[in-house]
């Protein structure tokens, strides 16, 4: 039997009070480090499509539809209780071996669930191999594979990899399960999400994946130009944003960054290097995140080499380097990379359009925020 949704916050408080320690784990002596406790609303926030429907201009649009590219498996639909558990797990430093970092340490909400560092720091201060990818609209990727190099076959597989990584979080899944089972508030959360209080790595993965898939960004200035409908009203954008949107299409950017969710269709070699320094998924192919909130996600690319959007646009205008695996859409002919020939004003207009994709509501939404009470 699942706990009533409205009782979850009360159950967490009561469980912590009965635990004998601030972490909810019964201890003979006070813990050396006081870890925070989650504070959840009495009634669960909405995460499921039933509570938070996808916008019409994502479903019906001349830019393409997200219908058919949703990687949510039938076995793990997003539920309010499941994503709530995922939110707590996402922000909980207990998922790391020394209780110092969480998933959110590298994927910060105000930065579009990415990081401002070129590479992130792990639980012992080591550096990750690549830049932290933004997570918005991750559910819209038909292939369903994750990481820059697509080494994870699904989002459920991806969310467990950083936890086990020796640089990132350094936790063994067996030890994590025992640790969470002994933490006061998790049995109630797992009960609400899955029907019984047992903590398993499969359930942990499913809950984290549900939370990430619930991160749909669709309330930016660009979205306001649809006004709840399916047709863009250009006059609702600034002149620079309108021009930038037109150029984004005319320059061919929309061939790789598709639909109003602005997501990619597959891995591509975008000509960062003439001689590959990182082979990615092979031959320099990399997956790219949605361009939603890209203006707050600097630096850019898998290695964080570009500091600004201006640098990114300038690269695609005149800096793409030919290599044998360069995407055909970026080639001008055999052995040559394409050049767009944009003026400075045109490049600036494209940047203005990209900035219009910033979703302030998404970046500050309480349902995506840290639920832990920090002292």
C-alpha positions in Angstrom: 0.0 0.0 0.0 1.3 3.4 -0.9 1.3 6.3 1.6 -1.1 9.0 0.8 0.6 11.8 -1.1 -0.3 14.4 1.4 1.4 12.5 4.2 4.9 12.3 2.8 6.3 15.5 4.3 4.9 14.5 7.7 6.4 11.0 7.4 9.8 12.3 6.7 9.8 14.6 9.7 8.5 11.8 12.0 11.1 9.3 10.7 13.9 11.8 11.3 12.7 12.3 14.8 12.7 8.6 15.5 16.1 8.0 13.9 18.3 9.0 16.9 20.5 11.2 14.6 20.2 14.2 12.4 20.7 11.9 9.4 17.9 9.7 10.5 20.4 6.8 11.0 20.4 5.5 14.5 23.7 6.3 16.1 25.2 6.0 19.6 27.1 9.3 19.3 26.3 12.5 17.4 27.6 12.4 13.8 30.7 14.2 13.0 29.0 16.1 10.1 25.4 17.1 10.3 23.7 16.3 7.0 20.6 18.2 5.9 17.1 16.8 5.7 14.7 17.2 2.8 11.7 19.5 3.3 8.8 18.6 0.9 5.4 20.2 0.4 2.5 18.5 2.1 1.0 17.8 -1.3 3.3 16.6 -4.0 4.3 19.0 -6.8 3.3 18.1 -10.3 5.8 16.3 -12.6 3.6 13.9 -14.7 2.2 14.9 -18.0 -1.2 14.7 -16.5 -0.3 17.4 -14.0 2.1 19.4 -16.3 1.0 18.8 -19.9 3.4 19.4 -22.7 2.8 22.7 -24.6 0.9 22.5 -27.8 3.7 24.1 -29.8 5.9 21.1 -28.8 3.3 18.7 -30.1 2.1 20.4 -33.3 4.5 22.7 -35.1 6.0 23.4 -38.5 9.3 23.1 -36.7 8.5 19.4 -36.0 6.9 17.5 -33.2 8.4 15.8 -30.1 5.8 13.1 -30.5 7.7 9.9 -31.4 11.1 11.1 -30.0 10.2 10.8 -26.3 12.6 8.2 -24.8 10.4 7.5 -21.7 10.0 3.7 -21.5 6.5 2.3 -20.8 8.0 0.6 -17.8 9.0 3.9 -16.2 6.5 6.7 -16.8 7.0 9.9 -14.9 4.8 10.0 -11.8 4.6 12.7 -9.2 5.8 10.4 -6.3 8.5 8.9 -8.4 9.9 12.2 -9.6 9.7 13.6 -6.0 11.9 10.7 -4.9 14.2 11.4 -7.8 14.4 15.1 -6.8 15.5 14.1 -3.3 18.1 11.7 -4.6 19.3 14.2 -7.2 20.2 16.7 -4.4 21.3 14.3 -1.7 25.1 14.3 -0.9 24.5 10.9 0.7 24.8 9.4 -2.8 28.5 10.1 -2.8 31.1 8.0 -0.8 32.0 10.8 1.6 28.8 12.8 1.7 30.2 15.8 -0.1 28.7 16.0 -3.6 25.4 15.2 -5.2 24.1 15.0 -8.8 23.2 18.7 -8.5 26.8 19.6 -7.6 27.6 19.3 -11.3 24.1 20.0 -12.7 22.9 23.2 -11.1 19.4 24.5 -11.7 20.3 28.2 -12.2 22.8 27.2 -14.9 20.3 25.0 -16.8 21.3 22.0 -14.9 24.9 22.3 -16.1 28.1 23.7 -14.6 30.0 26.9 -15.1 33.3 25.1 -14.9 34.9 23.6 -18.0 35.0 20.3 -16.1 33.5 19.5 -12.7 35.0 18.4 -9.4 34.3 15.0 -7.9 33.9 13.8 -4.4 37.7 13.9 -3.7 38.5 17.0 -5.8 39.3 15.1 -9.0 38.1 16.5 -12.3 35.6 15.0 -14.7 36.7 14.2 -18.2 34.1 16.4 -19.9 31.9 19.4 -19.3 28.6 18.7 -17.5 25.8 18.4 -20.1 22.6 20.4 -19.6 19.6 18.2 -18.7 16.6 20.2 -20.0 14.4 18.3 -22.4 16.6 15.2 -22.1 13.4 13.1 -22.6 13.3 14.2 -26.3 15.9 12.1 -27.9 14.7 9.2 -29.9 17.8 7.1 -29.7 17.5 7.2 -25.9 21.3 7.0 -25.4 23.1 9.4 -23.0 26.3 11.1 -22.2 28.3 13.1 -24.8 29.5 9.8 -26.3 26.2 7.9 -25.8 27.9 5.2 -23.8 24.8 4.8 -21.6 22.0 2.8 -23.4 19.2 4.7 -21.5 18.7 7.5 -19.0 18.1 4.8 -16.4 21.6 3.5 -17.0 23.1 7.0 -17.2 22.0 8.2 -13.8 23.8 5.4 -12.0 27.1 5.9 -13.8 28.3 9.1 -12.0 27.3 7.6 -8.7 29.7 4.7 -9.3 32.4 6.7 -11.0 35.7 6.8 -9.0 36.2 10.4 -9.8 32.6 11.8 -9.5 30.8 10.2 -6.6 32.7 7.0 -5.8 29.8 4.9 -4.4 29.2 1.2 -4.9 25.6 0.5 -5.6 25.3 -2.2 -3.0 26.6 0.1 -0.3 24.4 2.9 -1.6 21.3 0.7 -1.3 22.1 -0.1 2.3 22.9 3.5 3.1 19.7 4.8 1.7 17.6 2.0 3.3 19.1 3.0 6.7 18.3 6.7 6.1 15.1 7.7 7.9 13.1 9.4 5.1 13.9 7.1 2.1 11.7 4.1 2.9 8.6 6.3 3.0 9.6 8.0 -0.3 10.3 4.6 -2.0 7.0 3.3 -0.6 5.1 6.2 -2.2 6.9 5.9 -5.5 6.9 2.1 -5.9 4.5 0.6 -3.4 7.0 -0.9 -1.0 9.8 0.7 1.1 12.6 -1.4 -0.3 15.5 0.5 -1.8 17.1 -1.0 -4.9 19.5 0.3 -7.5 16.8 -0.3 -10.2 14.3 1.9 -8.3 16.9 4.5 -7.6 17.7 4.7 -11.3 14.0 4.8 -12.2 13.3 7.7 -9.8 16.3 9.7 -10.9 15.4 9.2 -14.5 11.8 10.3 -13.8 13.0 13.5 -12.3 15.4 14.3 -15.2 12.6 13.5 -17.7 10.3 15.9 -15.9 12.7 18.8 -16.7 10.9 20.1 -19.7 11.8 23.7 -20.4 9.0 25.5 -22.4 8.4 28.9 -20.8 10.9 31.3 -22.3 10.5 34.6 -24.3 10.5 32.5 -27.4 7.6 30.3 -26.1 5.6 33.4 -25.2 5.5 34.2 -28.9 3.2 31.1 -29.3 0.8 32.4 -26.6 -0.5 28.9 -25.8 -1.2 28.0 -29.4 0.8 26.2 -32.1 1.6 29.2 -34.4 4.5 31.5 -33.8 3.6 35.2 -33.8 6.9 36.8 -34.8 5.9 40.3 -33.7 6.0 39.1 -30.1 9.8 38.8 -30.5 12.2 41.7 -30.8 13.5 42.6 -34.2 16.9 41.1 -33.4 15.3 37.9 -32.1 13.2 37.6 -35.2 16.2 38.1 -37.5 18.2 35.6 -35.4 15.4 33.0 -35.7 15.3 33.5 -39.5 19.1 33.2 -39.8 19.1 30.1 -37.5 16.9 28.5 -40.1 18.5 29.9 -43.2 22.0 29.0 -42.1 20.9 25.4 -41.6 21.2 25.3 -37.8 17.7 23.8 -37.6 18.8 20.7 -39.5 20.6 19.6 -36.4 18.8 21.5 -33.7 15.2 20.5 -34.3 11.6 21.1 -33.0 10.6 23.8 -30.6 12.3 21.8 -27.8 15.5 22.6 -29.8 17.0 19.1 -29.5 19.4 17.1 -31.7 18.5 13.9 -33.5 21.8 12.0 -33.2 25.6 12.3 -32.6 27.5 14.4 -35.1 31.0 15.5 -35.8 30.9 19.3 -35.8 34.4 20.1 -36.8 35.9 21.2 -33.6 39.4 19.9 -34.5 41.1 18.9 -37.7 42.9 16.2 -35.7 40.6 14.6 -33.2 41.6 15.1 -29.6 38.5 13.3 -28.2 36.9 10.6 -30.3 33.6 10.8 -28.5 31.2 8.1 -29.7 33.8 7.3 -32.4 35.3 9.5 -35.1 34.6 12.7 -33.1 30.9 12.2 -32.9 29.1 13.8 -30.0 25.6 14.1 -28.7 24.5 17.7 -27.9 22.0 18.8 -25.3 18.9 20.9 -26.0 19.6 24.6 -26.7 17.1 25.6 -24.1 18.7 27.9 -21.5 21.9 27.8 -23.5 22.7 31.4 -22.6 23.2 30.5 -18.9 25.2 27.3 -19.6 28.6 28.7 -20.5 31.2 27.4 -21.3 30.2 25.4 -24.3 31.0 22.1 -26.2 31.9 18.8 -24.6 35.2 20.2 -23.4 34.0 23.7 -22.5 36.4 25.4 -24.9 34.1 28.3 -25.8 33.4 30.9 -23.1 30.5 32.8 -24.8 27.7 32.3 -27.2 29.4 34.8 -29.5 32.4 32.5 -29.7 30.1 29.6 -30.6 28.3 31.4 -33.3 31.6 32.7 -34.7 32.9 29.2 -34.8 30.0 27.9 -36.8 30.3 30.9 -39.1 34.0 30.7 -39.9 35.8 28.3 -37.6 34.6 24.8 -38.4 37.6 22.5 -39.2 37.5 19.8 -41.8 38.2 16.3 -40.8 37.3 13.0 -42.5 34.3 12.5 -40.2 32.9 16.0 -40.4 29.1 16.0 -40.7 28.1 16.5 -44.4 25.9 19.4 -43.4 29.0 21.3 -42.4 31.0 20.5 -45.5 31.3 22.8 -48.5 32.7 20.1 -50.7 35.4 17.4 -50.6 38.0 18.3 -48.1 36.5 21.7 -47.2 34.4 22.9 -44.2 31.5 25.3 -45.0 31.6 29.0 -44.2 28.4 30.9 -43.6 29.7 34.4 -44.3 27.6 36.1 -41.6 28.2 39.8 -40.7 28.8 40.8 -37.1 25.2 42.1 -36.9 23.9 38.8 -38.2 25.9 36.8 -35.7 24.6 39.0 -32.9 21.0 38.4 -34.1 21.5 34.7 -33.8 22.8 35.2 -30.2 19.8 37.3 -29.5 17.5 34.4 -30.6 19.5 31.9 -28.5 19.1 34.2 -25.5 15.3 34.2 -26.1 15.4 30.5 -25.2 16.2 31.3 -21.5 13.4 30.0 -19.3 13.6 31.9 -16.0 10.6 29.9 -14.6 12.5 26.7 -15.2 15.7 28.0 -13.7 13.9 29.0 -10.5 11.0 26.5 -10.2 10.6 25.1 -6.7 9.7 21.7 -8.0 13.2 21.4 -9.5 15.0 23.1 -6.6 17.1 21.7 -3.7 14.6 20.2 -1.2 17.2 20.0 1.6 17.3 22.4 4.5 20.9 23.7 4.8 22.1 25.3 8.0 
